[in-house]
Amino acid sequence: MADTTAPDPADNQPAGYVPPKVWTWDKASGGQFANINRPVSGATSEKELPVGKHALQLYSMGTPNGVKVTIMLEELLAAGHKDADYDAWLIRIGEGDQFGSGFVAINPNSKIPAMADHSVDPPIRLFESGSILVYLAEKFGAFLPTEARARAEVFNWLMWQMGSAPFVGGGFGHFYNYAPFKIEYAINRYAMETKRQLDVLDKQLAQHEFVAGDEYTIADMAIFPWYGNMLRGAYNAAEFLSVTEYKNVDRWVETVSAREAVQRGRIVNLTWGPEEHRVPERHDAADIDRVRALMQAEGVSKPAV
Ligand SMILES: N[C@@H](CCC(=O)N[C@@H](CS)C(=O)NCC(=O)O)C(=O)O
């Protein structure tokens, strides 16, 4: 008897598509990121990573996941932690730098940000932005409370971000903005989830000045680049998602983005926007000072996107 509950392939997108028994890699179907997406991991070329003069070596790009770490490093420096000085090397993910052997040795998952702490021998390797933020917070005893309840709340929200943002970027952003054609089902599914997450954040920020309570912590640094960007037009979706509804998130975005360390961290390893407002690589505070001075003279503060 025919399975009447099975979807009619005519309704599939593209019409008539039936998943084969075994998936095989069709290189042409990957859309905008076809040149970097692969179904296997590992290095594709032999390439050592450069190592600069500081103990902390960051290999990254100025995406939301990347700037979480540069914001933290700039916050640490602003708070007087001199040993947080760092070299930030640019990893151009669109050009496949994340598949070089040196990068893969630090991050077998081939994604930015990745970091190495050379203050110990052999250096400690770090990948996953959440792991890097916790490592730095513990190393410097900053932006992470020690009291159990407050510390647990920071971890709750940090892990919330790490688990939630892929639905925003890889789900909503991908299907609304990047996919080669619009799929109503996918856009509806991920728009709903993105708005649900914004509402979770809005309700939390209605009760607290910062995400995990009264204190500004690594939870804010992780969440701001993603949800701040959503409120300020990421994926050209501000109107579509009616982001003006999230008044408490908006208030928090203004507070966080006004911090000088946040403004500094957000321009490191940038590869888009006006060239004179980018710091492609950072090896010294002066690399950022120069660009910030220019931006201040022009009355420009980096918009959230
Ligand atoms: N969960 C990871 C996600 C990192 C991630 O997705 N990085 C992206 C840029 S934002 C990347 O490197 N993509 C390159 C690729 O997928 O090949 C983290 O938070 O560090």
The ligand as a MOL file (V3000), in Angstrom:
LIG
                    3D

  0  0  0     0  0            999 V3000
M  V30 BEGIN CTAB
M  V30 COUNTS 20 19 0 0 0
M  V30 BEGIN ATOM
M  V30 1 N 31.5940 27.4950 17.4040 0
M  V30 2 C 32.6990 28.1280 16.7520 0
M  V30 3 C 32.2330 28.6500 15.4250 0
M  V30 4 C 33.3580 29.2450 14.6300 0
M  V30 5 C 32.9530 29.5590 13.2000 0
M  V30 6 O 31.8940 29.1260 12.7240 0
M  V30 7 N 33.7990 30.3150 12.5100 0
M  V30 8 C 33.5340 30.6540 11.1200 0
M  V30 9 C 33.6030 32.1520 10.9200 0
M  V30 10 S 32.4790 33.0120 11.9520 0
M  V30 11 C 34.5910 30.0140 10.2350 0
M  V30 12 O 35.7490 30.0130 10.5740 0
M  V30 13 N 34.1980 29.5070 9.0760 0
M  V30 14 C 35.1130 28.9410 8.1300 0
M  V30 15 C 34.6740 27.6180 7.6010 0
M  V30 16 O 33.5650 27.1660 7.9490 0
M  V30 17 O 35.4220 27.0330 6.8190 0
M  V30 18 C 33.2420 29.2500 17.6400 0
M  V30 19 O 32.4390 29.8990 18.3080 0
M  V30 20 O 34.4700 29.4670 17.6670 0
M  V30 END ATOM
M  V30 BEGIN BOND
M  V30 1 1 1 2
M  V30 2 1 2 3
M  V30 3 1 2 18
M  V30 4 1 3 4
M  V30 5 1 4 5
M  V30 6 2 5 6
M  V30 7 1 5 7
M  V30 8 1 7 8
M  V30 9 1 8 9
M  V30 10 1 8 11
M  V30 11 1 9 10
M  V30 12 2 11 12
M  V30 13 1 11 13
M  V30 14 1 13 14
M  V30 15 1 14 15
M  V30 16 2 15 16
M  V30 17 1 15 17
M  V30 18 2 18 19
M  V30 19 1 18 20
M  V30 END BOND
M  V30 END CTAB
M  END
